[in-house]
């Protein structure tokens, strides 16, 4: 979650050729794939029973309420009002993730019936880039392109990886290897950035190959490369994650409030040019990282969780039985 906040904070001040661009691209190479892999890990592929449907419906309502909140935020910031042709069709800024997560949760029971679900969804992710009609509408491009990570998380849980001794208690050697893999993935991203055909739009997963000015073969190869790099970095990060319970562990339950609230704060900072001021300071990346590290626990705190609960957990709209 810290990487999400950090990435969005860097987004407004990155400039070509400096360290902020490199840091931004490395973070975006794997932070959302990591979230979707973890989401897939905790998602069941059982038939759509009432519990599953209610959980997915709550997530959908959360998105709709958050979209309404963004209308008010834009009005307060003096930005454009609602465009009827795109409202709810193209999710607001960070809210695409909620739409994508709803889509994946609905699709998973059907994907689970496939003989080779991971191979199939990877093929779909590559093929989706061929169609110029698949774009930001209802987060369709991201839902299809990132689907393999969600399925990978589910498959790992199904395979019992979470119960294996090497995963529950990684050895020092395995942790060193994971750290090296994470660094290698970051290095691969930096090398890919030097390729003439590479565009950081590949890290956003929201456009087809044609829209990124790539021919079908080059686009598919580069997307496949990013699937491998992001998957490797995410798995390495899971190995490095501490297994013991920490004081910060309880904050992990409240990542949704952090995700919803930090974006308006970043928007306000941009409105009043706070990001420009930080960008002009020496050690910009360090400053933004410290801000993210301090802000995430604050937004994940119990008071903020309670304040945002009507949006993050709209139980009042659903029957209890």
N, C-alpha and C positions, 0 to 999 in steps of 0.2 A: 504494500500500500504506500509505503514511503516512496518507492520508485515511481508510482503513478503520480503522486503529488509533485515530486521532483521533476518528472518529465513534462507535466503541464506547466510548471513554473518556468522551465527552460524554454518552452515552446515560443513564448512571446519575445525572447531576446536573442535567440540563436541567429548567428550570421555565418555566411559561408566562409570556410577557411579557418575558423577559430575552434577552440576546444569545446565550446558549447554545442556546436553542431555535432561533433563526434560523440559527446556524452549523450546527447539527445537521441542519436541514431542507435547507439548501443542499447540504451534503455528501451526504446521502442521496438527493438528487434525481438524482445522476448517477454516484456512485462505483461502484456495482455494475453499472449499464449499461455503464460504461466497461470494467470487467473482462471482461464478457461479449462486448463488441464486439472487444476485443483477442483473447480466446479464440477467437472465430469467425474472426478474421483468420488465426490459425495452425492452423486445423482444415481437414482435407481432406474433400471430399465424395465421394471415390472409393468404389467398392463396399467393403463391409466385409471387407477382407482380414485376414490373421492379425495383421499389425502394428497395424492400427487396433483390432481386437478386443482385443488384449493391452493396448494403451494405455488403452482404456476400462475394461477389467476391473481394471487396476491402480488406476485412479481410484475404482472402486467398492469395492475392497478397502480403500483408504485411508479411505474414508468409514466402512466397518464397523469398522475398527480405531480410528478416532477416536471413534466412538460408544461403543465399549467403554471407551476412556480417559475419556470424560466420565462414565460410570457410576462409575468410581473417584474421579474428582475431586469429584463430587457427594457421595459417601459421606464423603470427607475433610473436605468443607466443612459436613457435617451437614445437607445439603439432602435433599429427597425421593429415595427410592430409585426403582428402575425401576418404571414403570407398564406392565404387560404389554400393555395395550390400545393404548398409543401408542408403545412402544419400537420404533424403526426405521420406524414408520409416519410419525411427525412428527419430522423430523431435529432434533437438538439445536442450539439457537441458531444459530451461524454456519455449521453444517455443511450447511444447505440448499443452499449454493452448489455443493457437490460433487455432490449428487443432481441438481440442475438441470443442471450441466455434463455429467454422464453422459447424462441424458435428451436434451439437445440434440445431443450427439455421435452418439447412436444415430439420431436423427431426421434429421440433416442430409443423408445420402445420398438419402433419400426426398424431402425438401424440394427438393433440387437438381433433381429431375425436373420440378418444377412450372414452368409458363410464367412466372408472376409470383411468385416465392418471397417477396419482401419484402412485396408488397401482401397476399399470402395470409396470411402469418404476422402481419401487422399486424391484419388482420381477425379472425384467431383470438385475438389478444391482447385485442381489444375485446370479442369475443363471450364469452370465458372469464369475464369479470366478471358476465355475466348469470346464470350458474348458481351457486346457493348450495352445490351439492355439490362444487365445485372449490375446495379450500382448501389447508391446510398439509400434508395427507396426501401423502407422497412429494414434497413441494414442487411439487405440480401447478400451483397458481395462479401461482407465480413462474416456473415453467418455461414456461408458455404466455404469460404477460404480458410476459416479458423476451425471449422468443424473437426478436422482430424485431431486437434489438441484435446478437445472435449471428449472425443471417443477414446483417445489414448488414456486419458485419466480414468475413464470408466473401465477400460480393459485391464489396466494395471490393478485396479481394485478387484476386479473379477478374478484375475489370475492369482490373487492372494499375495501380491508383492508386499503389501503393508504388513503382512504377518511373517515375512522372511527375516531371519536373524541378521542378515547383512544389511537389511533396510532399517530394522528397528535399532540396531546398534552398529552403525558403520565403523569400520576399522579406521585407524589413522591413515593407513595407506589408501583406502578408498576415498576418504575425505580429501587427501592430497590430489588424487586423480580427478575428483570432481572439481576441485578448485582450478586445476590445470585445464580441465574441459571448459569451465566457465570463462577463463581467460582466453582460451583458444577461440571460443565462440565470439568473444568481443573483438579479438584480432581479426577473425574472418569478416566480421561486419565492416571493420575499418578498411580492410583490403577490398571488399566488394564496393565500398564507396568510391574507390579509385577507378573502377571500371567505367568506360565511357557510356555503356548502356544502363548502368545502375542508376536508379532513382529512389530517393527515400520514400516515395509513394508506395513502394513495395512493402514497406514496414507498416503501412496503415491498412492494407488489405481491403481497401474500399473501392478500388477502380479495376477495370478490365485492362488487358494488355494494350489494346488499341488506345485507350484513354491515357495510358502512360507512354505512348509513342514507342511501343515495343512490338516487334513482329511476334506471331504466335509461338514460334519455337523458342526464341530468346526469352519471352515473357514466362513461358512454362518452366524453362530451365532455371531462371532466376527465382521464381516462386518456389519451385521444388527445393532449391538451395536454401531459401529462407525457412522453409518448413523443417529441414534437417537441422539448421543452425539453431533456430528457436527451440525446437524440441530438445536438442542436446543441452542447451543452456538451462532450460527449465528443469530437466531431470537432474542436472548437476546441482542446481539450486536446492532441489528437494533433498539431495543427499547431504548438503551442507547445513540444512535447517536443523537447529537443536531439537533433540527428542525430549529433553526434560522440560517440565513445566516451569515457566518463568513468570515473574510478576507481569510482564508484558503480554503473556499468553491470553489473559482474560480480555485484553483489548482486541484480540483477533476476532471475537464474536461480533464486533461492531464496525466491521469494514464498510458495510453499506452506508451508514451515516457519513463516514469519512468520504466515500466516493461521491455522495450526493452533495455534500456541503462544501467540499474544497473547491469545486469548479466555480461557484458564484464568488468565492473569495478571490480566486485568481482573476476572474472577470473584473471585479472591483479594483484590484491592484492594477490591472491594465488600463482601466478607465482613468485612473488618477496618476498614471505613468510611474507607479512604484517600481514596476519591473524594469523600466528604462533607467531609473536611478540606480537600481542594484546592478544592472548591466554595465554601468559606467564605473563601478567600483572594482578595485583589484580583488582577485579571488572570488569572482562571481559564482562559480560552481560550488565552492565551499560554503558560501553564504546561503545559497538556495538549498543546499543539502541540509544544512543546520536548521533552516526554517522548516523544511519538510519533516525532519526528525522531531522537531518540537511541536509542529502542528498536528501531526497524525495522532499522537496520544491524547491531545486536547479534544480533537473531533471524535475520537473513539471513547471518550469518557462517558460515564453513566448519565450526567446531566444532558449532554448532547444527544445521547441515544434515546433518552426519555422524551426530549423535545421533538425529535424527528420521528418517533414511533408511529404517529398517525399516517406517515407516508411510507416508512420502511416496513411496517407490519399492520396494514389496514384491516385488522380482524373484525372491526365493527360492521364491515360491509358484507360479512359472510355468516351464514348460519352455523351454529355450533354443533348441530346434529342433522 
